[in-house]
Amino acid sequence: MLPLEATLEDYASTEKISYLPRKLIIQDAPDGYTPREGDMAYYAPWGNFAIFHKDFTYSIGLVKLGTLLSGMDILRKKGPVQVKMELVRKN
């Protein structure tokens, strides 16, 4: 689905979320995981994308997609944030 433009909204004072245009296939993914600050994840039960700006507890249905390397200050601010997500390959 990348590149993807989205508006990330505050959720639970821990993450910013946005609903994706369609659900991701998560076959063979772990049952869940414990997200850390900077983690990008997919929450299968709701079909939303999340970026965590605080550590959180183990969550069933949460699938880690990657890690944000910069820009955390923007995500910590209250209110919606417009983003453009693109795949970056590390050489």
PDB file with one MODEL, atoms N, CA, C and O in Angstrom:
MODEL        1
ATOM      1  N   MET A   1       0.805  -1.201   0.000  1.00  0.00           N
ATOM      2  CA  MET A   1       0.000   0.000   0.000  1.00  0.00           C
ATOM      3  C   MET A   1       0.851   1.269   0.000  1.00  0.00           C
ATOM      4  O   MET A   1       0.318   2.379  -0.031  1.00  0.00           O
ATOM      5  N   LEU A   2       2.152   1.105   0.035  1.00  0.00           N
ATOM      6  CA  LEU A   2       3.022   2.278   0.098  1.00  0.00           C
ATOM      7  C   LEU A   2       3.358   2.781  -1.292  1.00  0.00           C
ATOM      8  O   LEU A   2       3.457   1.971  -2.214  1.00  0.00           O
ATOM      9  N   PRO A   3       3.536   4.062  -1.484  1.00  0.00           N
ATOM     10  CA  PRO A   3       3.412   5.141  -0.512  1.00  0.00           C
ATOM     11  C   PRO A   3       1.947   5.367  -0.119  1.00  0.00           C
ATOM     12  O   PRO A   3       1.027   5.078  -0.885  1.00  0.00           O
ATOM     13  N   LEU A   4       1.759   5.889   1.093  1.00  0.00           N
ATOM     14  CA  LEU A   4       0.419   6.103   1.631  1.00  0.00           C
ATOM     15  C   LEU A   4       0.390   7.409   2.420  1.00  0.00           C
ATOM     16  O   LEU A   4       1.239   7.646   3.280  1.00  0.00           O
ATOM     17  N   GLU A   5      -0.585   8.244   2.122  1.00  0.00           N
ATOM     18  CA  GLU A   5      -0.775   9.468   2.887  1.00  0.00           C
ATOM     19  C   GLU A   5      -1.915   9.223   3.856  1.00  0.00           C
ATOM     20  O   GLU A   5      -2.929   8.627   3.493  1.00  0.00           O
ATOM     21  N   ALA A   6      -1.747   9.692   5.113  1.00  0.00           N
ATOM     22  CA  ALA A   6      -2.754   9.443   6.134  1.00  0.00           C
ATOM     23  C   ALA A   6      -2.739  10.545   7.187  1.00  0.00           C
ATOM     24  O   ALA A   6      -1.769  11.290   7.328  1.00  0.00           O
ATOM     25  N   THR A   7      -3.841  10.622   7.915  1.00  0.00           N
ATOM     26  CA  THR A   7      -3.925  11.493   9.080  1.00  0.00           C
ATOM     27  C   THR A   7      -3.875  10.587  10.299  1.00  0.00           C
ATOM     28  O   THR A   7      -4.727   9.716  10.473  1.00  0.00           O
ATOM     29  N   LEU A   8      -2.867  10.799  11.146  1.00  0.00           N
ATOM     30  CA  LEU A   8      -2.731  10.009  12.366  1.00  0.00           C
ATOM     31  C   LEU A   8      -3.414  10.762  13.505  1.00  0.00           C
ATOM     32  O   LEU A   8      -3.154  11.946  13.716  1.00  0.00           O
ATOM     33  N   GLU A   9      -4.282  10.073  14.233  1.00  0.00           N
ATOM     34  CA  GLU A   9      -5.028  10.644  15.351  1.00  0.00           C
ATOM     35  C   GLU A   9      -4.506  10.089  16.668  1.00  0.00           C
ATOM     36  O   GLU A   9      -3.987   8.973  16.715  1.00  0.00           O
ATOM     37  N   ASP A  10      -4.644  10.872  17.741  1.00  0.00           N
ATOM     38  CA  ASP A  10      -4.242  10.428  19.071  1.00  0.00           C
ATOM     39  C   ASP A  10      -5.093   9.248  19.517  1.00  0.00           C
ATOM     40  O   ASP A  10      -6.293   9.189  19.250  1.00  0.00           O
ATOM     41  N   TYR A  11      -4.443   8.307  20.203  1.00  0.00           N
ATOM     42  CA  TYR A  11      -5.175   7.197  20.804  1.00  0.00           C
ATOM     43  C   TYR A  11      -4.489   6.796  22.103  1.00  0.00           C
ATOM     44  O   TYR A  11      -3.301   6.473  22.110  1.00  0.00           O
ATOM     45  N   ALA A  12      -5.230   6.817  23.185  1.00  0.00           N
ATOM     46  CA  ALA A  12      -4.798   6.329  24.506  1.00  0.00           C
ATOM     47  C   ALA A  12      -3.525   6.996  25.028  1.00  0.00           C
ATOM     48  O   ALA A  12      -2.812   6.397  25.833  1.00  0.00           O
ATOM     49  N   SER A  13      -3.226   8.203  24.595  1.00  0.00           N
ATOM     50  CA  SER A  13      -2.024   8.930  25.047  1.00  0.00           C
ATOM     51  C   SER A  13      -0.739   8.126  24.871  1.00  0.00           C
ATOM     52  O   SER A  13       0.258   8.373  25.550  1.00  0.00           O
ATOM     53  N   THR A  14      -0.771   7.170  23.961  1.00  0.00           N
ATOM     54  CA  THR A  14       0.354   6.253  23.766  1.00  0.00           C
ATOM     55  C   THR A  14       0.769   6.139  22.311  1.00  0.00           C
ATOM     56  O   THR A  14       1.927   5.851  22.009  1.00  0.00           O
ATOM     57  N   GLU A  15      -0.173   6.364  21.416  1.00  0.00           N
ATOM     58  CA  GLU A  15       0.075   6.115  20.002  1.00  0.00           C
ATOM     59  C   GLU A  15      -0.749   7.049  19.136  1.00  0.00           C
ATOM     60  O   GLU A  15      -1.693   7.690  19.598  1.00  0.00           O
ATOM     61  N   LYS A  16      -0.369   7.109  17.873  1.00  0.00           N
ATOM     62  CA  LYS A  16      -1.151   7.790  16.844  1.00  0.00           C
ATOM     63  C   LYS A  16      -1.619   6.680  15.908  1.00  0.00           C
ATOM     64  O   LYS A  16      -0.844   5.793  15.551  1.00  0.00           O
ATOM     65  N   ILE A  17      -2.903   6.735  15.507  1.00  0.00           N
ATOM     66  CA  ILE A  17      -3.442   5.684  14.654  1.00  0.00           C
ATOM     67  C   ILE A  17      -4.147   6.254  13.426  1.00  0.00           C
ATOM     68  O   ILE A  17      -4.556   7.415  13.390  1.00  0.00           O
ATOM     69  N   SER A  18      -4.271   5.385  12.423  1.00  0.00           N
ATOM     70  CA  SER A  18      -5.026   5.705  11.223  1.00  0.00           C
ATOM     71  C   SER A  18      -5.533   4.390  10.634  1.00  0.00           C
ATOM     72  O   SER A  18      -4.836   3.377  10.670  1.00  0.00           O
ATOM     73  N   TYR A  19      -6.735   4.414  10.099  1.00  0.00           N
ATOM     74  CA  TYR A  19      -7.276   3.210   9.473  1.00  0.00           C
ATOM     75  C   TYR A  19      -6.748   3.096   8.052  1.00  0.00           C
ATOM     76  O   TYR A  19      -6.669   4.084   7.322  1.00  0.00           O
ATOM     77  N   LEU A  20      -6.394   1.893   7.676  1.00  0.00           N
ATOM     78  CA  LEU A  20      -5.840   1.635   6.343  1.00  0.00           C
ATOM     79  C   LEU A  20      -6.967   1.454   5.331  1.00  0.00           C
ATOM     80  O   LEU A  20      -8.097   1.153   5.717  1.00  0.00           O
ATOM     81  N   PRO A  21      -6.679   1.633   4.041  1.00  0.00           N
ATOM     82  CA  PRO A  21      -7.707   1.471   3.008  1.00  0.00           C
ATOM     83  C   PRO A  21      -8.258   0.046   2.940  1.00  0.00           C
ATOM     84  O   PRO A  21      -9.398  -0.159   2.524  1.00  0.00           O
ATOM     85  N   ARG A  22      -7.461  -0.927   3.345  1.00  0.00           N
ATOM     86  CA  ARG A  22      -7.917  -2.330   3.384  1.00  0.00           C
ATOM     87  C   ARG A  22      -7.109  -3.069   4.450  1.00  0.00           C
ATOM     88  O   ARG A  22      -6.023  -2.636   4.834  1.00  0.00           O
ATOM     89  N   LYS A  23      -7.650  -4.178   4.914  1.00  0.00           N
ATOM     90  CA  LYS A  23      -6.971  -4.965   5.955  1.00  0.00           C
ATOM     91  C   LYS A  23      -5.737  -5.651   5.363  1.00  0.00           C
ATOM     92  O   LYS A  23      -5.706  -6.004   4.184  1.00  0.00           O
ATOM     93  N   LEU A  24      -4.730  -5.829   6.210  1.00  0.00           N
ATOM     94  CA  LEU A  24      -3.522  -6.537   5.805  1.00  0.00           C
ATOM     95  C   LEU A  24      -3.682  -8.037   6.062  1.00  0.00           C
ATOM     96  O   LEU A  24      -4.416  -8.441   6.964  1.00  0.00           O
ATOM     97  N   ILE A  25      -3.008  -8.843   5.283  1.00  0.00           N
ATOM     98  CA  ILE A  25      -2.991 -10.286   5.510  1.00  0.00           C
ATOM     99  C   ILE A  25      -1.907 -10.554   6.549  1.00  0.00           C
ATOM    100  O   ILE A  25      -0.742 -10.213   6.341  1.00  0.00           O
ATOM    101  N   ILE A  26      -2.292 -11.164   7.661  1.00  0.00           N
ATOM    102  CA  ILE A  26      -1.325 -11.378   8.746  1.00  0.00           C
ATOM    103  C   ILE A  26      -1.092 -12.863   9.021  1.00  0.00           C
ATOM    104  O   ILE A  26      -0.643 -13.239  10.103  1.00  0.00           O
ATOM    105  N   GLN A  27      -1.399 -13.692   8.043  1.00  0.00           N
ATOM    106  CA  GLN A  27      -1.184 -15.135   8.185  1.00  0.00           C
ATOM    107  C   GLN A  27       0.264 -15.399   8.587  1.00  0.00           C
ATOM    108  O   GLN A  27       1.182 -14.797   8.029  1.00  0.00           O
ATOM    109  N   ASP A  28       0.471 -16.281   9.537  1.00  0.00           N
ATOM    110  CA  ASP A  28       1.791 -16.663  10.048  1.00  0.00           C
ATOM    111  C   ASP A  28       2.463 -15.592  10.900  1.00  0.00           C
ATOM    112  O   ASP A  28       3.618 -15.762  11.291  1.00  0.00           O
ATOM    113  N   ALA A  29       1.772 -14.495  11.198  1.00  0.00           N
ATOM    114  CA  ALA A  29       2.335 -13.471  12.092  1.00  0.00           C
ATOM    115  C   ALA A  29       2.207 -13.966  13.534  1.00  0.00           C
ATOM    116  O   ALA A  29       1.320 -14.765  13.833  1.00  0.00           O
ATOM    117  N   PRO A  30       3.081 -13.501  14.430  1.00  0.00           N
ATOM    118  CA  PRO A  30       2.935 -13.857  15.848  1.00  0.00           C
ATOM    119  C   PRO A  30       1.564 -13.422  16.366  1.00  0.00           C
ATOM    120  O   PRO A  30       0.931 -12.543  15.780  1.00  0.00           O
ATOM    121  N   ASP A  31       1.103 -14.029  17.457  1.00  0.00           N
ATOM    122  CA  ASP A  31      -0.209 -13.707  18.030  1.00  0.00           C
ATOM    123  C   ASP A  31      -0.291 -12.272  18.531  1.00  0.00           C
ATOM    124  O   ASP A  31      -1.379 -11.701  18.594  1.00  0.00           O
ATOM    125  N   GLY A  32       0.848 -11.682  18.887  1.00  0.00           N
ATOM    126  CA  GLY A  32       0.890 -10.322  19.403  1.00  0.00           C
ATOM    127  C   GLY A  32       2.314  -9.977  19.793  1.00  0.00           C
ATOM    128  O   GLY A  32       3.229 -10.772  19.579  1.00  0.00           O
ATOM    129  N   TYR A  33       2.509  -8.803  20.361  1.00  0.00           N
ATOM    130  CA  TYR A  33       3.831  -8.412  20.841  1.00  0.00           C
ATOM    131  C   TYR A  33       3.717  -7.202  21.759  1.00  0.00           C
ATOM    132  O   TYR A  33       2.643  -6.616  21.898  1.00  0.00           O
ATOM    133  N   THR A  34       4.831  -6.834  22.383  1.00  0.00           N
ATOM    134  CA  THR A  34       4.904  -5.701  23.300  1.00  0.00           C
ATOM    135  C   THR A  34       5.544  -4.523  22.566  1.00  0.00           C
ATOM    136  O   THR A  34       6.755  -4.523  22.347  1.00  0.00           O
ATOM    137  N   PRO A  35       4.750  -3.521  22.182  1.00  0.00           N
ATOM    138  CA  PRO A  35       5.298  -2.393  21.420  1.00  0.00           C
ATOM    139  C   PRO A  35       6.153  -1.453  22.271  1.00  0.00           C
ATOM    140  O   PRO A  35       5.904  -1.256  23.461  1.00  0.00           O
ATOM    141  N   ARG A  36       7.149  -0.890  21.633  1.00  0.00           N
ATOM    142  CA  ARG A  36       8.058   0.076  22.253  1.00  0.00           C
ATOM    143  C   ARG A  36       7.965   1.397  21.501  1.00  0.00           C
ATOM    144  O   ARG A  36       7.492   1.443  20.365  1.00  0.00           O
ATOM    145  N   GLU A  37       8.411   2.451  22.131  1.00  0.00           N
ATOM    146  CA  GLU A  37       8.434   3.778  21.510  1.00  0.00           C
ATOM    147  C   GLU A  37       9.114   3.691  20.145  1.00  0.00           C
ATOM    148  O   GLU A  37      10.211   3.146  20.023  1.00  0.00           O
ATOM    149  N   GLY A  38       8.457   4.231  19.124  1.00  0.00           N
ATOM    150  CA  GLY A  38       9.006   4.233  17.777  1.00  0.00           C
ATOM    151  C   GLY A  38       8.533   3.079  16.913  1.00  0.00           C
ATOM    152  O   GLY A  38       8.777   3.074  15.706  1.00  0.00           O
ATOM    153  N   ASP A  39       7.856   2.094  17.513  1.00  0.00           N
ATOM    154  CA  ASP A  39       7.371   0.954  16.724  1.00  0.00           C
ATOM    155  C   ASP A  39       6.185   1.354  15.857  1.00  0.00           C
ATOM    156  O   ASP A  39       5.300   2.094  16.285  1.00  0.00           O
ATOM    157  N   MET A  40       6.190   0.850  14.639  1.00  0.00           N
ATOM    158  CA  MET A  40       5.047   0.976  13.734  1.00  0.00           C
ATOM    159  C   MET A  40       4.393  -0.392  13.705  1.00  0.00           C
ATOM    160  O   MET A  40       5.072  -1.410  13.564  1.00  0.00           O
ATOM    161  N   ALA A  41       3.070  -0.416  13.839  1.00  0.00           N
ATOM    162  CA  ALA A  41       2.387  -1.695  13.962  1.00  0.00           C
ATOM    163  C   ALA A  41       1.027  -1.668  13.271  1.00  0.00           C
ATOM    164  O   ALA A  41       0.499  -0.615  12.914  1.00  0.00           O
ATOM    165  N   TYR A  42       0.492  -2.856  13.101  1.00  0.00           N
ATOM    166  CA  TYR A  42      -0.842  -3.048  12.551  1.00  0.00           C
ATOM    167  C   TYR A  42      -1.668  -3.766  13.615  1.00  0.00           C
ATOM    168  O   TYR A  42      -1.251  -4.805  14.126  1.00  0.00           O
ATOM    169  N   TYR A  43      -2.838  -3.218  13.951  1.00  0.00           N
ATOM    170  CA  TYR A  43      -3.715  -3.867  14.919  1.00  0.00           C
ATOM    171  C   TYR A  43      -4.826  -4.567  14.143  1.00  0.00           C
ATOM    172  O   TYR A  43      -5.792  -3.941  13.706  1.00  0.00           O
ATOM    173  N   ALA A  44      -4.666  -5.869  13.983  1.00  0.00           N
ATOM    174  CA  ALA A  44      -5.549  -6.667  13.130  1.00  0.00           C
ATOM    175  C   ALA A  44      -7.032  -6.598  13.508  1.00  0.00           C
ATOM    176  O   ALA A  44      -7.867  -6.494  12.609  1.00  0.00           O
ATOM    177  N   PRO A  45      -7.406  -6.651  14.812  1.00  0.00           N
ATOM    178  CA  PRO A  45      -8.842  -6.628  15.115  1.00  0.00           C
ATOM    179  C   PRO A  45      -9.571  -5.391  14.589  1.00  0.00           C
ATOM    180  O   PRO A  45     -10.743  -5.484  14.226  1.00  0.00           O
ATOM    181  N   TRP A  46      -8.913  -4.254  14.541  1.00  0.00           N
ATOM    182  CA  TRP A  46      -9.549  -3.022  14.076  1.00  0.00           C
ATOM    183  C   TRP A  46      -9.130  -2.639  12.663  1.00  0.00           C
ATOM    184  O   TRP A  46      -9.802  -1.828  12.026  1.00  0.00           O
ATOM    185  N   GLY A  47      -8.029  -3.207  12.154  1.00  0.00           N
ATOM    186  CA  GLY A  47      -7.547  -2.860  10.823  1.00  0.00           C
ATOM    187  C   GLY A  47      -6.861  -1.511  10.759  1.00  0.00           C
ATOM    188  O   GLY A  47      -6.902  -0.835   9.731  1.00  0.00           O
ATOM    189  N   ASN A  48      -6.218  -1.111  11.875  1.00  0.00           N
ATOM    190  CA  ASN A  48      -5.570   0.204  11.856  1.00  0.00           C
ATOM    191  C   ASN A  48      -4.046   0.102  11.977  1.00  0.00           C
ATOM    192  O   ASN A  48      -3.489  -0.871  12.486  1.00  0.00           O
ATOM    193  N   PHE A  49      -3.411   1.157  11.483  1.00  0.00           N
ATOM    194  CA  PHE A  49      -1.966   1.336  11.565  1.00  0.00           C
ATOM    195  C   PHE A  49      -1.707   2.184  12.800  1.00  0.00           C
ATOM    196  O   PHE A  49      -2.497   3.073  13.119  1.00  0.00           O
ATOM    197  N   ALA A  50      -0.603   1.915  13.502  1.00  0.00           N
ATOM    198  CA  ALA A  50      -0.269   2.689  14.701  1.00  0.00           C
ATOM    199  C   ALA A  50       1.226   2.968  14.758  1.00  0.00           C
ATOM    200  O   ALA A  50       2.041   2.147  14.339  1.00  0.00           O
ATOM    201  N   ILE A  51       1.570   4.134  15.281  1.00  0.00           N
ATOM    202  CA  ILE A  51       2.959   4.442  15.625  1.00  0.00           C
ATOM    203  C   ILE A  51       2.950   4.784  17.112  1.00  0.00           C
ATOM    204  O   ILE A  51       2.263   5.708  17.546  1.00  0.00           O
ATOM    205  N   PHE A  52       3.715   4.033  17.875  1.00  0.00           N
ATOM    206  CA  PHE A  52       3.758   4.219  19.324  1.00  0.00           C
ATOM    207  C   PHE A  52       4.772   5.294  19.694  1.00  0.00           C
ATOM    208  O   PHE A  52       5.930   5.236  19.279  1.00  0.00           O
ATOM    209  N   HIS A  53       4.326   6.285  20.485  1.00  0.00           N
ATOM    210  CA  HIS A  53       5.256   7.305  20.976  1.00  0.00           C
ATOM    211  C   HIS A  53       5.562   7.081  22.454  1.00  0.00           C
ATOM    212  O   HIS A  53       6.264   7.879  23.075  1.00  0.00           O
ATOM    213  N   LYS A  54       5.032   5.988  23.017  1.00  0.00           N
ATOM    214  CA  LYS A  54       5.354   5.532  24.371  1.00  0.00           C
ATOM    215  C   LYS A  54       5.353   4.002  24.337  1.00  0.00           C
ATOM    216  O   LYS A  54       4.678   3.396  23.505  1.00  0.00           O
ATOM    217  N   ASP A  55       6.106   3.386  25.238  1.00  0.00           N
ATOM    218  CA  ASP A  55       6.052   1.935  25.377  1.00  0.00           C
ATOM    219  C   ASP A  55       4.644   1.549  25.827  1.00  0.00           C
ATOM    220  O   ASP A  55       3.940   2.339  26.456  1.00  0.00           O
ATOM    221  N   PHE A  56       4.242   0.305  25.489  1.00  0.00           N
ATOM    222  CA  PHE A  56       2.911  -0.170  25.867  1.00  0.00           C
ATOM    223  C   PHE A  56       3.006  -1.642  26.262  1.00  0.00           C
ATOM    224  O   PHE A  56       4.072  -2.249  26.157  1.00  0.00           O
ATOM    225  N   THR A  57       1.904  -2.208  26.711  1.00  0.00           N
ATOM    226  CA  THR A  57       1.889  -3.599  27.161  1.00  0.00           C
ATOM    227  C   THR A  57       1.641  -4.562  26.004  1.00  0.00           C
ATOM    228  O   THR A  57       1.212  -4.164  24.921  1.00  0.00           O
ATOM    229  N   TYR A  58       1.921  -5.826  26.258  1.00  0.00           N
ATOM    230  CA  TYR A  58       1.690  -6.879  25.260  1.00  0.00           C
ATOM    231  C   TYR A  58       0.252  -6.797  24.774  1.00  0.00           C
ATOM    232  O   TYR A  58      -0.672  -6.663  25.577  1.00  0.00           O
ATOM    233  N   SER A  59       0.058  -6.875  23.459  1.00  0.00           N
ATOM    234  CA  SER A  59      -1.279  -6.772  22.880  1.00  0.00           C
ATOM    235  C   SER A  59      -1.493  -7.878  21.856  1.00  0.00           C
ATOM    236  O   SER A  59      -0.743  -8.000  20.888  1.00  0.00           O
ATOM    237  N   ILE A  60      -2.519  -8.675  22.083  1.00  0.00           N
ATOM    238  CA  ILE A  60      -2.887  -9.719  21.117  1.00  0.00           C
ATOM    239  C   ILE A  60      -3.438  -9.041  19.870  1.00  0.00           C
ATOM    240  O   ILE A  60      -4.211  -8.089  19.966  1.00  0.00           O
ATOM    241  N   GLY A  61      -3.042  -9.528  18.710  1.00  0.00           N
ATOM    242  CA  GLY A  61      -3.523  -8.974  17.442  1.00  0.00           C
ATOM    243  C   GLY A  61      -2.668  -7.851  16.895  1.00  0.00           C
ATOM    244  O   GLY A  61      -2.938  -7.334  15.811  1.00  0.00           O
ATOM    245  N   LEU A  62      -1.622  -7.462  17.645  1.00  0.00           N
ATOM    246  CA  LEU A  62      -0.729  -6.386  17.213  1.00  0.00           C
ATOM    247  C   LEU A  62       0.459  -6.998  16.478  1.00  0.00           C
ATOM    248  O   LEU A  62       1.119  -7.900  16.994  1.00  0.00           O
ATOM    249  N   VAL A  63       0.724  -6.507  15.284  1.00  0.00           N
ATOM    250  CA  VAL A  63       1.797  -7.034  14.438  1.00  0.00           C
ATOM    251  C   VAL A  63       2.791  -5.910  14.159  1.00  0.00           C
ATOM    252  O   VAL A  63       2.422  -4.867  13.619  1.00  0.00           O
ATOM    253  N   LYS A  64       4.054  -6.125  14.528  1.00  0.00           N
ATOM    254  CA  LYS A  64       5.077  -5.107  14.291  1.00  0.00           C
ATOM    255  C   LYS A  64       5.396  -5.032  12.798  1.00  0.00           C
ATOM    256  O   LYS A  64       5.614  -6.052  12.145  1.00  0.00           O
ATOM    257  N   LEU A  65       5.419  -3.793  12.267  1.00  0.00           N
ATOM    258  CA  LEU A  65       5.729  -3.568  10.854  1.00  0.00           C
ATOM    259  C   LEU A  65       7.113  -2.967  10.654  1.00  0.00           C
ATOM    260  O   LEU A  65       7.724  -3.148   9.601  1.00  0.00           O
ATOM    261  N   GLY A  66       7.607  -2.255  11.656  1.00  0.00           N
ATOM    262  CA  GLY A  66       8.903  -1.604  11.520  1.00  0.00           C
ATOM    263  C   GLY A  66       9.139  -0.662  12.680  1.00  0.00           C
ATOM    264  O   GLY A  66       8.389  -0.645  13.656  1.00  0.00           O
ATOM    265  N   THR A  67      10.205   0.130  12.554  1.00  0.00           N
ATOM    266  CA  THR A  67      10.578   1.072  13.606  1.00  0.00           C
ATOM    267  C   THR A  67      10.861   2.432  12.990  1.00  0.00           C
ATOM    268  O   THR A  67      11.578   2.547  11.996  1.00  0.00           O
ATOM    269  N   LEU A  68      10.288   3.450  13.594  1.00  0.00           N
ATOM    270  CA  LEU A  68      10.521   4.823  13.170  1.00  0.00           C
ATOM    271  C   LEU A  68      11.869   5.273  13.717  1.00  0.00           C
ATOM    272  O   LEU A  68      12.142   5.095  14.904  1.00  0.00           O
ATOM    273  N   LEU A  69      12.710   5.850  12.874  1.00  0.00           N
ATOM    274  CA  LEU A  69      14.048   6.244  13.287  1.00  0.00           C
ATOM    275  C   LEU A  69      14.151   7.700  13.703  1.00  0.00           C
ATOM    276  O   LEU A  69      15.105   8.074  14.386  1.00  0.00           O
ATOM    277  N   SER A  70      13.203   8.525  13.314  1.00  0.00           N
ATOM    278  CA  SER A  70      13.216   9.941  13.691  1.00  0.00           C
ATOM    279  C   SER A  70      11.796  10.495  13.634  1.00  0.00           C
ATOM    280  O   SER A  70      10.881   9.850  13.122  1.00  0.00           O
ATOM    281  N   GLY A  71      11.630  11.713  14.175  1.00  0.00           N
ATOM    282  CA  GLY A  71      10.332  12.377  14.099  1.00  0.00           C
ATOM    283  C   GLY A  71       9.410  12.124  15.281  1.00  0.00           C
ATOM    284  O   GLY A  71       8.224  12.446  15.215  1.00  0.00           O
ATOM    285  N   MET A  72       9.931  11.555  16.356  1.00  0.00           N
ATOM    286  CA  MET A  72       9.088  11.243  17.504  1.00  0.00           C
ATOM    287  C   MET A  72       8.484  12.497  18.143  1.00  0.00           C
ATOM    288  O   MET A  72       7.375  12.429  18.675  1.00  0.00           O
ATOM    289  N   ASP A  73       9.187  13.650  18.107  1.00  0.00           N
ATOM    290  CA  ASP A  73       8.655  14.879  18.743  1.00  0.00           C
ATOM    291  C   ASP A  73       7.311  15.257  18.121  1.00  0.00           C
ATOM    292  O   ASP A  73       6.402  15.694  18.825  1.00  0.00           O
ATOM    293  N   ILE A  74       7.185  15.091  16.815  1.00  0.00           N
ATOM    294  CA  ILE A  74       5.943  15.436  16.116  1.00  0.00           C
ATOM    295  C   ILE A  74       4.803  14.549  16.591  1.00  0.00           C
ATOM    296  O   ILE A  74       3.679  15.017  16.771  1.00  0.00           O
ATOM    297  N   LEU A  75       5.092  13.265  16.793  1.00  0.00           N
ATOM    298  CA  LEU A  75       4.053  12.323  17.199  1.00  0.00           C
ATOM    299  C   LEU A  75       3.602  12.531  18.641  1.00  0.00           C
ATOM    300  O   LEU A  75       2.475  12.178  18.991  1.00  0.00           O
ATOM    301  N   ARG A  76       4.444  13.084  19.460  1.00  0.00           N
ATOM    302  CA  ARG A  76       4.100  13.317  20.872  1.00  0.00           C
ATOM    303  C   ARG A  76       3.170  14.526  21.059  1.00  0.00           C
ATOM    304  O   ARG A  76       2.526  14.653  22.100  1.00  0.00           O
ATOM    305  N   LYS A  77       3.099  15.401  20.070  1.00  0.00           N
ATOM    306  CA  LYS A  77       2.219  16.570  20.165  1.00  0.00           C
ATOM    307  C   LYS A  77       0.764  16.122  20.058  1.00  0.00           C
ATOM    308  O   LYS A  77       0.442  15.205  19.303  1.00  0.00           O
ATOM    309  N   LYS A  78      -0.105  16.773  20.815  1.00  0.00           N
ATOM    310  CA  LYS A  78      -1.531  16.437  20.766  1.00  0.00           C
ATOM    311  C   LYS A  78      -2.136  16.905  19.448  1.00  0.00           C
ATOM    312  O   LYS A  78      -1.733  17.921  18.881  1.00  0.00           O
ATOM    313  N   GLY A  79      -3.103  16.142  18.984  1.00  0.00           N
ATOM    314  CA  GLY A  79      -3.813  16.500  17.768  1.00  0.00           C
ATOM    315  C   GLY A  79      -3.384  15.673  16.581  1.00  0.00           C
ATOM    316  O   GLY A  79      -2.388  14.953  16.646  1.00  0.00           O
ATOM    317  N   PRO A  80      -4.133  15.770  15.493  1.00  0.00           N
ATOM    318  CA  PRO A  80      -3.850  14.990  14.284  1.00  0.00           C
ATOM    319  C   PRO A  80      -2.561  15.433  13.593  1.00  0.00           C
ATOM    320  O   PRO A  80      -2.143  16.587  13.691  1.00  0.00           O
ATOM    321  N   VAL A  81      -1.950  14.486  12.897  1.00  0.00           N
ATOM    322  CA  VAL A  81      -0.709  14.737  12.165  1.00  0.00           C
ATOM    323  C   VAL A  81      -0.861  14.136  10.769  1.00  0.00           C
ATOM    324  O   VAL A  81      -1.214  12.964  10.630  1.00  0.00           O
ATOM    325  N   GLN A  82      -0.597  14.931   9.742  1.00  0.00           N
ATOM    326  CA  GLN A  82      -0.595  14.450   8.356  1.00  0.00           C
ATOM    327  C   GLN A  82       0.760  13.809   8.070  1.00  0.00           C
ATOM    328  O   GLN A  82       1.800  14.408   8.346  1.00  0.00           O
ATOM    329  N   VAL A  83       0.755  12.596   7.520  1.00  0.00           N
ATOM    330  CA  VAL A  83       2.005  11.911   7.207  1.00  0.00           C
ATOM    331  C   VAL A  83       1.954  11.288   5.819  1.00  0.00           C
ATOM    332  O   VAL A  83       0.885  11.017   5.272  1.00  0.00           O
ATOM    333  N   LYS A  84       3.128  11.073   5.276  1.00  0.00           N
ATOM    334  CA  LYS A  84       3.270  10.296   4.050  1.00  0.00           C
ATOM    335  C   LYS A  84       4.252   9.186   4.384  1.00  0.00           C
ATOM    336  O   LYS A  84       5.385   9.445   4.790  1.00  0.00           O
ATOM    337  N   MET A  85       3.806   7.948   4.211  1.00  0.00           N
ATOM    338  CA  MET A  85       4.646   6.800   4.529  1.00  0.00           C
ATOM    339  C   MET A  85       5.186   6.186   3.253  1.00  0.00           C
ATOM    340  O   MET A  85       4.450   5.926   2.301  1.00  0.00           O
ATOM    341  N   GLU A  86       6.497   5.961   3.260  1.00  0.00           N
ATOM    342  CA  GLU A  86       7.166   5.348   2.116  1.00  0.00           C
ATOM    343  C   GLU A  86       8.132   4.288   2.629  1.00  0.00           C
ATOM    344  O   GLU A  86       8.647   4.396   3.742  1.00  0.00           O
ATOM    345  N   LEU A  87       8.368   3.295   1.842  1.00  0.00           N
ATOM    346  CA  LEU A  87       9.321   2.257   2.192  1.00  0.00           C
ATOM    347  C   LEU A  87      10.739   2.790   1.972  1.00  0.00           C
ATOM    348  O   LEU A  87      11.050   3.328   0.910  1.00  0.00           O
ATOM    349  N   VAL A  88      11.582   2.637   2.971  1.00  0.00           N
ATOM    350  CA  VAL A  88      12.969   3.042   2.870  1.00  0.00           C
ATOM    351  C   VAL A  88      13.816   1.786   3.062  1.00  0.00           C
ATOM    352  O   VAL A  88      13.724   1.115   4.090  1.00  0.00           O
ATOM    353  N   ARG A  89      14.615   1.486   2.094  1.00  0.00           N
ATOM    354  CA  ARG A  89      15.487   0.309   2.192  1.00  0.00           C
ATOM    355  C   ARG A  89      16.852   0.739   2.693  1.00  0.00           C
ATOM    356  O   ARG A  89      17.454   1.688   2.190  1.00  0.00           O
ATOM    357  N   LYS A  90      17.318   0.024   3.686  1.00  0.00           N
ATOM    358  CA  LYS A  90      18.620   0.322   4.267  1.00  0.00           C
ATOM    359  C   LYS A  90      19.671  -0.475   3.506  1.00  0.00           C
ATOM    360  O   LYS A  90      19.561  -1.696   3.391  1.00  0.00           O
ATOM    361  N   ASN A  91      20.692   0.207   2.983  1.00  0.00           N
ATOM    362  CA  ASN A  91      21.749  -0.485   2.217  1.00  0.00           C
ATOM    363  C   ASN A  91      22.832  -0.982   3.113  1.00  0.00           C
ATOM    364  O   ASN A  91      23.795  -1.585   2.641  1.00  0.00           O
TER     365      ASN A  91
ENDMDL
END
